[in-house]
Amino acid sequence: MIVSRRSLLTSALALGAMHAFPRLTLAQARRLVFATFTGSWEEAHKDVLVPAFRKANNNAEITLDPMLSMDQIAKVKAALQNPPIDVMLHDPGPALQAIDQGLVEPFPVAKSQYYKDLIADAQEPMGPAPFFQVVGITYNPDKIKKPPTSWADIWKPEYKGRVGITNLNSTLGTGWLVEVARMRGGSEADVEAGFKAIEELKPNLAAVAANPGQLATLYQQGQIDIGPGNFNAIQILKARGVPVEFVAPKEGAIAFKTTIHIVKNSPNVELAAKLIDASLAPEVQAKLMESPYLIVPTNTKVKMAGEIARALAKDHADMKKKFVFQDWKKINEHRASWIERFNRDIKI
Amino acid sequence: MSARTDTATYDLKLALPLAAFFAAFFLAPLFILIFVSLHTDVSMTKMGLTQYAKFLLDPFSLGVLGHTLWIGVEVTALCLFLGFPMAWAYVRSPRWAQAGLVLVILLPLLTSVVVRTFAWIVILGRQGIINTALIELGVIDSPLRLLYTEGGMVVALAQVQMPLMVLPVITALSRLDPNLLDASAALGAGHWRTFRKVILPLTFPGIVAGCLLTYAAAITAFITQTLIGGGQMLFMPMYIYQQSSTLNNWPFAAAISIIFLAAVLVAVTLFNMVGRLSKGYAQA
């Protein structure tokens, strides 16, 4: 056989490509892939959810592929017929986008063991909420002796140059703007009052962080002393000895449902549903509620305890009273124009 | 002349694998990007040029583009101002000192951009090194705002991109024949005249290469721009990220990317033209 240089080169390239991308030859029959969030969420899910799921499902293989909500959507959208992910995790804004764009398979509610035990706000047939994220006021107790009690405290003149917020790219930033607008008579559809309030906040603003992760680290640098903050992000800093405290304001802490979804056209639909069910199980949620994870449970069978009971709510009835939920369907309709406005108007 | 043509064809064949790689992983995505940018709506059903019109007719968006390109100029100028003497010092040092200097110059390249940028947060913060030092020396009473300012960001970017300027300039300077400087001095030129008439023209290609690299790196430095500039200072990379990732508006994000690419290409062409002009100048 005479092998021409060209064909030799082609086959060498093909062989090389197969080595570089082994998935080319194994397109089908892959293990379950769960795109959790990065950072502490990944740790929590690796330590608690994955072992519980494998124990309940005959040691089924699972891969965690942590990434941001928007990256999950982009990846699924790019390969809709053969998605690289089976289970997605989303904040409320991206969740609605994923559902609207047809990237989500309904959760088989009837087959679920725990779905009916979830609190009403967490029951979503397109993807239930295994936990909440909570936004309240974060402050540095070394510098601010009297704990703040209301969102309005952030505007106090004594905090001149010490307040940090994020821009509207994050769920935290957008949700907070809506809450401030509500406090001053606005709503999810009308945040005019919120923009005005941020305008008034300018003398106090020391930082508009690009994302919540960056915002949290600014407490460590002493760059800011007070501002809206994510309960879980603050717990991580606190565990590392940074002087930060979280309080739920009297107007109510903002709660975001974090929802978990089966990806459309997933080759592992059944296992995906089982993983979601495992995330709703009271044992799993109870364990995730403990330190160091401190993840707010949604299953009513879980008894609130520890830091969550102390700082947020002592039971699920209390939670309903103290948490503020927002209408993200409405928020999503306007979010693009708000971001544009924030781009233009907020310069410090 | 014929020998030269032979070499040329041989060269081209050798470049085939790279060209194939380039076509598959650069040109193809670029065409997809252009295709996406030519849609008028977010769900990409209708074709049209509205995304480009939306950007090019909007003073705010043009402002973001202009500001981004200007930041690049500032960073490049600062890099050149600080980097040229550094390159000069390197070339003029004895061998043992060069080993140390090259480590200093390359060190930034050996640590991740994220780490270097975080170091700048520590330096520029309210309780950072600069503010603490100034307060303890009694120069200021309350901390200055350095983080999240344009000045702070330009300085941080300049440090982060410095090796890209220094290395090409070192290459150019080390090819400079020291006899030329002696000759210039012997003919009666002072230091400044020698610098302007001999050193600068002969090292100009290196300076242009350094400026090009620094400029391109500075305007696209998403991480440093975001972490030091903060969430309220909008530059093109962040603008693209915001539109594509947060708002899922891929057509507009793609259009912004193409416009940004075109603007950078224009800037690069200008640099290259200056470089080519200087070649004639150096040989003349």
Interface residues (C-beta under 8 A of the other chain):
Chain A: L9 L13 L68 M70 D71 I73 A74 Q97 G161 T166 N167 L168 N169 G173 A206 A207 V208 A209 A210 N211 Q214 T217 Q221 G222 Q223 R335 A336 I339 N343 R344 I346 K347 I348
Chain B: P17 A20 F60 I121 V122 G125 R126 Q127 G128 R145 L147 Y148 T226 L227 G230 G231 Q232 M233 L234 M238 Y239 Q242 S245 T246 L247 N248 N249
